[in-house]
Amino acid sequence: MLKIEDVTFRYEGSKRPALSEVSLEIDRGEFLLIAGLSGSGKSTLLRLLNGLIPHFYRGEMKGKVLVDGVDTREASVAQLSKKVGLVFQNPDNQIVTLRVDREIAFGLENLGLPRDEIVGRIDEVLKKLGIEHLRKRSTAELSGGEKQLVAIASVLAMKPDVIVLDEPTSELDPFSSARIAKVLGNLNREGVTVVVAEHRLDLFAPKANRMIVISNGRIVREGHPRELLYRGDISLHGVRPPSVVKLARKYGVVGAQPLAVGELIVALRRGVRIDRS
């Protein structure tokens, strides 16, 4: 569905490439978690997926990116946004209107959809995300978590096949962060392909079926989160394992390599010893 083929990208004015010889395929229905230190290239990778690179961010690009077989250099960002929706790290950079329902309608109006369909889609995404009560609220009065949910709703209303999020919980409190993670997990179970770049692995590793680690603009590890967090030694690349993994190691139990608190509790009760080989 999404294919990055041997891409190297250097931003205009920069001496070093932000990404170097990156190749990656993302299949329909996946939940892909991207980890790495700040400045490792995560955001640059995400910008490739909906054409912001090379159409918006200037620089030198080698290789190619395909979205359903279409080269992103040969399609506009507007065209690509119908397939791949991007949610920015700071929702204030994405929200452009003064009321929630109008914010969700904004992109749909730009698509020229009839009013009845726009209203239907607004109703659908508000219900899906459990934020019907925000419909008439001023976007300026929303909390950080509410703004992020509205940004996600605005993207989902466009009905993209893929939703891409750049550190969606970086400015949120723990409750709001957990809510965002739950929403994304539900969307993925409904068939939406989800790609998330995040530092908070405790929230997203249990929901992902694949994880990559980026360091210095290169993909250095790839596999299932359980594999990478228990045997991948990703701390060498500055990625800290979640608390559940630390506790499993501390108490000498691993069960089925727990990623969620519930899995850890089961492993502790069963007394499954950790394989230290």
Steps between C-alpha positions, in 0.01 A plus 500: 500500500777745601848439369817698559778395266858589590420860595763751603382851583696810597318818598597815316778676690601188692836330450386157620209292371205461734439152354753270336418204275169425672279222364171404662171336404179553699217257433129574520364455852832526680567692821858617460685661791806714420749565781820699520666795664395855417670598175542138390285545189154388618315814391681505167394143435136586571513800268593268217180302536255770393720701266595789729845389388578588225209741428510720811840452663778599266814294467677228305322167475624172354291186468122494486186460708191317371147532638285224351747487214494878435832683522455788749701728270229459237200574726406809699481510879124555466467182293717300737309625805201297382712189556729607785392738777766662717444624857769738620673496837344833602126513413510881508701480177217307337180663629390787275140582602328622815248221562536123515235405245628761256855371550397149403301635205789710368679228305175346380385832358829528314422162343171644376283243677125564526374645827307187605810286467710752692252502788489119495876471516519750787242298694690179427844611617370683808325180608796279410735706717246558777509879474142580397486747789769712334305561179418867564798581722751769414829346392680769702344371822594135460759318709809358334351152491172628357684693230693190402178299477345771282809494276466123469127537429572752223737254334270199546208687346696501174486117516870437427628144484792594725526735797850618590574672832814683607543468878130557570539484881811717541308791654224305674439384856495125575119471486474674162795300367339170599177612335677577172674161507169322562333686214780405260486137608125493433545661159760242405271215602241651267744473211674839496875480443672692781856634500617671820834657587521512879728503803232361734542135412299385803181625335557392143720188504210279622288615205761480223567190291830639369760742626800669344782690666664792320844631588695765311260487209512123453272212596718298737246256649174354374266235634215431739507725811540198727803384307669840493424599859611171653775388266576788267731699731349823370637694797822518297311747280368709788154341510390427854286191557158554661446448872330164451812360332722638777279344768489165320878495504523620859271230636636230275175421323414547139204280418431560134733801503245736661447846355182594688444515877239225482743269324763572763261417782413168337871421457571584866215282622615208291860551608636455151876543515677724257719346235833677551680335209 
